[in-house]
Amino acid sequence: MTTIEIGDRDISHVNLDALMESSARDVNALLGELFAEDAERAPGWQRLMASIRYSLLQEGAKRFRPTLALLSADALGADRARVLPFAAAVECVHTYSLIHDDLPAMDNDDFRRGLPTNHKKFDDSTAILAGDALLTDAFAIVGEAYAEMPEVALRAVVELSKAAGSQGMVGGQAIDIAAKTTALDLEDLRLLHLLKTGALIRVAAVGAAIVSEATDDQIEDLSDFSSALGLAFQVADDLLDYSQERPESGSYCALLGPEKTREFLIELTDEALEAIIDWDQKADALRALAEFNRDRIR
């Protein structure tokens, strides 16, 4: 059980481990239904579905983004069941990005979470199609789930599209690829991580607020919270991946050094917490999530 105190505010009642496990369980169950196998389909379709399920339903997946969406619903006093399809759609987009990032033309990785990457388990073409399907199906999931609220569905689809595309994750990936041959300054590095990692984390919270029909002020607060948290998440990853012998280019540790990067992580966490400082006890799990991210470098 993870118990945390923030300043003078005691949030030791928050069992974040249980909340994260519960959120992952709910998301996994829905994803398993959405991408169910069908022995009656053509072999090519069955292979595609096996590829999708191999990456989407792997054990050990953090489910950080859908958990953030569901905890945002809790903070708003909204129904988790309403937010769950959007949370699942965000995880589809995230999984697509991992499959494509691992491809030979991108990062060319052979393993993820200790298992062969999708293109190694299947082949390049199947992995590409699995990623394509996950990205496309994500928008169908949102559209169908909120069809009875067309304005809400449209807004949610637009937000998710921006987070996934050239103004978000894909744009950040392009900056990251260019960074392998061109040095980045701090401003470029911040933009890279706000887009590549931060955009999808931000939309998990903002999208949850949209489908919960939150107020504009609540959406703005969650946007500020999750933007800072998204950048903090990448900074924590940089620290976890840091090697003094081989500092990774395009990382805060390489540019600032590990000590200043730790200070920056604390600053970002404080910024996230400040965004929801006026929220009541229902937001304590969000506060705990921000602290959990900060403390995972210990």
FENSULDA-V930615 format. One record per helix or strand of 3 or more residues. SS is the DSSP state (2 for helix, 1 for strand). FROM is the first residue (numbers start at 1). TO is the last residue. If there is no record, write none. Layout:
ss = <SS	SS>
from = <FROM	FROM>
to = <TO	TO>
This chain:
ss = <1	1	2	2	2	2	2	2	2	2	2	2	2	2	2>
from = <4	9	16	43	64	80	118	124	150	169	186	216	252	258	281>
to = <6	11	34	56	76	101	121	145	164	178	211	241	256	275	295>
